[in-house]
Amino acid sequence: MTESYVKDFQAFASNGAAGSPAWLREIREGAIARFSALGFPTTKQEAWRFTSVASIAETHFTLSPSRIPYPAPRDVAALSVIGTGGPRIVFVDGRYAPGLSSLAGLPAGVQATSLAEATRSGPGGELARRHLARYAPWQDSAFAALNTAFLADGAFVHVAADVALAQPLEVLFLATSGVGGADGPTVSHPRSLFVVERGARVALIESYASLADGVQWTNAVTETVVAEGARVELYRVQREGRNAFHIATTQSRQERDSYLALHALTLGGSLARHDITTVLDGPGAELILNGLYLLGGSQHADHHTVIDHAQPHCASHEFFNGVLAERAHGVFNGRIIVRPGAQRTDSKQTNNNLLLSTEARADSQPQLEIYADDVKCTHGSTVGPLDQTALYYLRSRGLSPETARSLVTYGFAAEILGRMQRPDVRERLDGLVRAGLA
């Protein structure tokens, strides 16, 4: 099916993308050639042996039409993590929707706009040229290459040096396939670039949701640059529809003494795959990587993480929990790399999976690659049912079996929520988790 996407690219390049700067057109041309060479991955490849993308590869997804009716503001607020308050930039089927966005109150030094606008000219254009497609591995990933080939719009957030954003900024991507009987299946390739300069502080919420249950595919790529001494909290929430396919690549690079806390929450989609790669590229950098996936029915979610300790005196702490019910399948592959010379590395990785039925399945593969001798690294994983001792204790206190199961399950999920620093965001996500568990 790669040939059909090559043809679609040729039409895209001669129409909507024709006015792009030369440097971006060159990147796109290289990316579509790379996608054509790689092809869609199969279960014969080690990185994909637990996850088949045949349902994507055998379906021809077309780009959403450029002229689509925008959802009502109340529908946007209902799907927003922050609700009606706080700054928000909205994209509908991957395209910027200024009429649904609310950026009032952003301080001087914070730029939040569409990537299409940022690549055209001005300071944003130079920043985009310097960073865009420099970190996400489109040379090695067919999905990242396809996103890069069709790179047209997405979020561009730039926080200037020493600027602090008090409120979290939400970047909301909405899919409309199935709305009003719209034709499908459709695909969008949202691209986001977050650049946080030296000493800045910001909390970002990257959220994906569906307005209907049509067949659609989101193929997203996000690149985050955290400069020296900057502090970033990035919350990523995926709750698309039951017929959605969600493939995502998240790539971050940290400089000296920077701090990044990345929290990934997966609730939606029939098939979801999220590749997360973080590079600690300056001494003293610290990473917190948390993940929570709640799956039911026949949902399948696959998380592949790579934490690359490229410099000495860095710390990373990774915790992923999965709750799987009915026939759901969760996959976790976590890899920690300690490069030669990255002495005094402190890294911990844990993946725990809770199976709520005999048909649910979890595959967990924590990995360590250590090429330095003065390090402290641990990893581990668990897969199992509810703790019968905890259930017995709650039952002995007069709770019903259903209430006891609910409390133990929520407590397992809440371990990840408790690692989030911002109480306002944590409270909203707690509501989503409770609804998902119910």
Disulfide bonds with the S-S distance in Angstrom:
none
